[in-house]
């Protein structure tokens, strides 16, 4: 994640001023009415989309992708679609950039009509990358898999090639990428699994992977999805979440987020550590209803999270966050970014 210069109000920077001097592009979008605790919630587009992922490209534009409809059945006609924006108000469709089925390991999923889930878009090493996931072809998590695509043109619209066509790169769903300060890239997936990649991102260096967890268990059953016992085992409560892993670094801390069923909400849970492999502190609910999200920065360096739950269901939306004293939180209602700021603040 690039560290952008802080200009004016930074919605999520450590110790950011509470007095806005300039409105960033996403903050100029209208705030969703009756957003409740999701202060500053903004809808991006009326596009059916789950698991929205946003990254900024080298051209200064932002790129959006996510799970296309039909979400729970064969959706390969839509495949992986990408949109581009320069102002967050208008999203230009770049079309379907990839459909699965061309790699040998896809065959049983294709035959069973499985959907493609949760693509993420990243710009690393001079080109664009897309992660993708295929849910179990036999209806169980045991046969789920995820992979990685590379744009051979360096452009967000591709064409894309499967980096590892012979086998899935990860043994579960919800893949992501993270580039550390030294340029090392890690492949992430599911609920905290991480493995170092080769310098050219053609595969994983490490076998087996590591599984990042919190040092402090949360034994409250209301704070865990009913799926957790089958994934982690009975009595295991040290996971961050059960899917939707994402990782970024700012202010000297690594922030690892996962989706979890927390008090009946599909929420974004976060743990933090000064070291990539931990130990990670006690987890907390950073964004209610914000499960399977990514974090990104606006042009002023402010932090935002994607979201597709809550009052805006299965449509791409964003919510401003701040990172203060090492914790990610929603903004208070009094914060300038919690309301529409169409022009520079007076």
C-alpha positions in Angstrom: 0.0 0.0 0.0 1.5 3.3 -1.0 1.8 6.0 1.6 0.2 9.1 0.1 0.9 12.6 1.3 -1.5 14.0 3.9 -3.2 17.1 2.6 -5.9 18.8 4.6 -8.2 16.4 6.4 -7.2 12.8 6.2 -10.3 10.8 7.1 -8.4 7.8 8.5 -4.8 8.9 9.1 -3.2 8.4 12.5 -3.9 11.6 14.6 -5.8 13.3 11.7 -7.2 16.7 12.4 -10.9 16.9 13.0 -11.2 20.2 11.1 -11.6 19.7 7.3 -9.6 22.0 5.1 -10.3 20.2 1.8 -12.8 17.7 0.6 -11.5 14.5 -1.0 -13.3 13.1 -4.1 -15.2 10.3 -2.4 -16.2 12.6 0.5 -18.1 14.7 -2.1 -20.6 11.9 -2.8 -23.9 12.2 -1.0 -24.2 10.4 2.3 -26.7 7.6 2.3 -29.8 8.6 4.4 -30.6 6.7 7.5 -27.2 4.9 7.5 -27.4 4.4 11.2 -24.1 3.6 12.8 -22.4 3.5 9.4 -21.5 7.2 9.5 -20.5 8.6 6.2 -21.8 5.7 4.2 -21.8 6.4 0.4 -23.2 4.3 -2.4 -20.9 4.1 -5.5 -23.2 2.8 -8.2 -26.4 0.8 -8.7 -24.5 -2.3 -9.8 -25.4 -5.7 -8.3 -22.0 -6.5 -6.7 -20.8 -8.3 -3.6 -17.3 -8.3 -2.0 -16.3 -5.0 -3.7 -12.6 -4.4 -4.2 -11.0 -1.0 -5.1 -7.4 -0.1 -5.9 -5.7 2.9 -7.3 -3.8 2.6 -10.6 -0.7 4.3 -11.7 -2.8 6.6 -13.8 -4.5 8.1 -10.7 -7.8 6.4 -11.4 -9.5 3.9 -9.1 -10.6 0.5 -10.2 -13.5 -1.6 -8.9 -14.4 -5.3 -9.1 -16.3 -7.8 -7.1 -18.6 -10.8 -7.3 -21.1 -10.5 -10.1 -24.6 -11.8 -10.2 -26.0 -14.4 -10.0 -24.1 -14.6 -6.8 -24.9 -18.1 -5.7 -25.0 -19.9 -9.1 -23.1 -20.0 -12.4 -22.1 -16.4 -13.2 -19.4 -17.0 -15.7 -21.3 -15.0 -18.4 -20.5 -11.9 -16.3 -17.2 -13.4 -15.1 -14.9 -10.8 -13.6 -15.9 -7.3 -14.5 -14.0 -4.1 -13.8 -15.0 -0.4 -13.6 -12.9 2.7 -13.6 -13.5 6.1 -12.0 -11.6 9.4 -11.5 -14.2 11.1 -9.3 -16.1 8.3 -7.6 -19.3 9.7 -9.1 -19.1 8.1 -12.5 -18.0 4.5 -13.1 -16.9 3.6 -16.6 -17.4 -0.1 -17.3 -14.4 -1.9 -18.8 -16.4 -5.0 -19.4 -15.8 -8.6 -18.5 -12.0 -9.0 -18.4 -11.9 -12.7 -17.7 -14.0 -15.9 -17.5 -12.9 -19.1 -15.8 -12.7 -22.5 -17.5 -9.5 -22.3 -19.4 -7.2 -23.8 -16.7 -7.1 -27.5 -16.1 -8.1 -27.2 -12.4 -11.3 -25.4 -13.3 -12.9 -28.3 -15.0 -14.9 -29.9 -12.1 -16.2 -26.4 -11.0 -17.2 -25.6 -14.6 -19.0 -28.9 -15.0 -20.9 -28.3 -11.8 -21.8 -24.7 -12.7 -20.1 -23.1 -9.8 -19.8 -19.3 -9.6 -16.7 -17.3 -9.5 -16.4 -15.4 -6.2 -14.7 -12.4 -4.7 -12.2 -11.2 -7.2 -9.8 -8.5 -5.9 -7.9 -6.0 -8.1 -4.3 -5.0 -7.2 -1.6 -3.0 -9.0 1.8 -4.4 -8.2 5.2 -4.8 -10.0 4.1 -2.7 -13.0 0.8 -4.4 -13.8 -2.6 -5.3 -12.6 -3.5 -8.6 -10.8 -6.8 -10.2 -10.1 -7.4 -12.9 -7.4 -10.4 -15.2 -7.8 -12.1 -18.0 -5.9 -14.2 -21.0 -6.8 -16.4 -22.6 -4.2 -16.3 -26.3 -3.6 -17.4 -28.3 -6.7 -18.8 -31.0 -4.4 -20.7 -28.5 -2.2 -18.2 -28.6 0.6 -15.3 -26.3 1.5 -12.8 -29.1 1.1 -12.8 -28.7 -2.7 -12.8 -24.9 -2.8 -9.8 -23.2 -4.4 -8.4 -19.8 -5.4 -6.0 -18.4 -8.0 -4.3 -15.4 -9.4 -4.4 -13.6 -12.8 -1.9 -11.3 -14.3 -2.6 -8.6 -16.9 -0.2 -9.4 -19.8 -0.7 -5.8 -21.1 -0.2 -4.0 -17.9 -3.7 -2.6 -18.4 -6.7 -3.1 -16.0 -8.8 -4.5 -18.9 -6.2 -7.2 -19.6 -5.9 -9.6 -21.2 -5.3 -11.7 -18.1 -3.5 -15.1 -17.8 -3.8 -17.6 -15.0 -0.5 -17.5 -13.1 -0.8 -21.1 -12.0 -3.2 -23.0 -14.4 -2.4 -26.5 -13.2 -3.6 -26.2 -9.6 -5.2 -23.7 -7.3 -2.8 -21.4 -5.5 -4.8 -21.6 -2.3 -7.0 -24.4 -0.8 -10.0 -22.2 0.2 -11.8 -19.1 -1.1 -11.2 -15.3 -0.7 -7.7 -14.6 -2.0 -5.9 -11.4 -1.7 -2.4 -9.9 -2.1 -0.2 -7.9 0.2 3.1 -6.1 -0.7 5.4 -5.4 2.2 7.8 -2.5 2.6 10.7 -4.5 1.1 8.8 -5.4 -2.0 8.0 -8.9 -1.0 4.5 -10.0 -2.1 2.4 -12.4 -0.1 -0.6 -14.4 -1.2 -3.4 -14.4 1.3 -6.7 -16.3 1.5 -9.6 -17.4 3.5 -9.3 -16.6 7.3 -5.7 -15.7 7.8 -3.7 -18.0 5.6 -0.5 -16.4 4.1 2.4 -17.5 2.0 5.3 -15.7 0.5 5.4 -15.5 -3.3 8.2 -15.8 -5.8 9.7 -12.5 -7.0 7.8 -12.7 -10.3 4.6 -13.7 -8.5 4.5 -17.0 -10.6 3.8 -19.1 -7.5 4.4 -19.5 -3.8 7.8 -19.8 -2.3 6.7 -21.3 1.0 5.1 -24.6 1.8 3.2 -25.0 4.0 1.5 -21.6 4.5 1.2 -19.9 7.8 -2.2 -19.2 9.5 -2.3 -15.8 11.3 -4.4 -15.7 14.4 -5.0 -13.6 17.4 -3.3 -14.2 20.7 -6.5 -13.5 22.7 -9.4 -15.9 22.1 -13.0 -14.7 22.0 -15.1 -17.5 23.5 -18.4 -15.8 23.2 -20.4 -17.9 20.7 -22.4 -14.9 19.6 -19.2 -13.4 18.2 -18.7 -16.3 15.8 -20.4 -17.6 12.7 -22.0 -21.0 12.9 -19.6 -22.1 10.2 -16.5 -21.6 12.5 -16.7 -24.9 14.4 -16.5 -26.8 11.1 -13.6 -24.7 9.9 -11.5 -24.4 13.0 -12.7 -27.1 15.3 -14.8 -27.2 18.4 -13.6 -24.8 21.1 -11.2 -22.9 18.8 -11.8 -19.1 19.2 -8.5 -17.6 18.2 -9.3 -16.9 14.6 -9.8 -13.3 13.3 -12.8 -14.3 11.2 -13.9 -17.2 8.9 -13.4 -15.7 5.5 -12.7 -12.5 3.5 -9.1 -11.9 4.6 -7.4 -8.6 3.8 -4.1 -7.1 5.0 -2.5 -3.6 4.9 0.2 -1.7 6.7 0.2 1.9 7.9 1.7 3.8 10.9 4.1 0.9 11.5 1.3 -1.6 12.1 0.0 -4.5 10.1 -3.8 -4.6 10.1 -5.4 -7.9 9.3 -9.2 -8.0 8.6 -11.6 -10.9 8.2 -15.3 -11.3 7.9 -17.2 -12.8 10.9 -20.7 -13.4 12.1 -20.6 -11.0 15.1 -23.8 -10.6 17.1 -25.8 -11.5 14.1 -23.9 -9.0 11.8 -21.6 -9.9 8.9 -18.9 -7.6 10.2 -15.3 -6.7 9.5 -13.1 -7.9 12.4 -9.5 -6.5 12.7 -6.3 -7.5 14.6 -3.1 -5.5 14.5 0.6 -6.2 15.1 4.0 -4.4 14.5 5.2 -7.7 12.9 3.8 -9.4 9.8 3.6 -12.8 11.4 2.4 -11.5 14.8 1.7 -11.8 17.6 -1.6 -10.1 16.7 -3.6 -8.2 19.4 -7.1 -8.9 20.5 -9.6 -8.7 17.7 -12.4 -6.1 17.5 -15.4 -5.3 15.3 -14.0 -2.4 13.2 -17.0 -2.0 10.8 -20.4 -3.4 11.7 -22.0 -5.1 8.6 -18.7 -4.5 6.8 -17.5 -8.1 6.2 -15.4 -9.0 3.2 -14.1 -5.5 2.6 -10.9 -3.9 1.5 -9.3 -0.7 2.7 -8.0 2.0 0.3 -6.8 5.6 0.3 -8.3 8.6 -1.5 -6.2 11.2 -3.3 -5.6 13.1 0.0 -4.4 10.0 1.9 -7.7 9.4 3.7 -8.7 5.8 4.4 -12.0 4.2 3.3 -13.5 0.8 3.5 -15.6 -0.9 0.9 -18.9 -2.4 2.0 -21.9 -4.2 0.5 -24.1 -4.9 3.5 -26.2 -2.9 5.9 -28.7 -0.4 4.4 -27.1 -0.7 0.9 -27.5 -4.4 0.2 -25.4 -6.1 -2.6 -24.4 -2.8 -4.1 -20.9 -1.3 -4.0 -20.5 1.3 -1.3 -17.8 2.9 0.8 -17.5 4.3 4.3 -14.8 6.6 5.7 -12.7 5.3 8.6 -9.9 6.6 10.8 -6.9 4.9 12.3 -6.1 6.3 15.6 -3.9 4.8 18.3 -3.6 1.7 16.2 -7.3 1.0 15.9 -9.6 1.3 12.9 -13.0 2.9 13.7 -15.9 4.6 11.9 -16.0 8.3 12.1 -18.1 10.1 14.7 -21.3 11.8 13.4 -19.7 15.2 14.0 -16.8 14.5 11.7 -16.9 16.5 8.4 -16.5 13.3 6.3 -19.6 11.9 8.0 -21.7 14.2 5.9 -21.5 15.3 2.2 -18.7 17.7 1.4 -19.2 18.6 -2.2 -16.9 21.7 -2.1 -13.9 22.7 0.0 -15.1 23.3 3.6 -15.8 26.8 4.7 
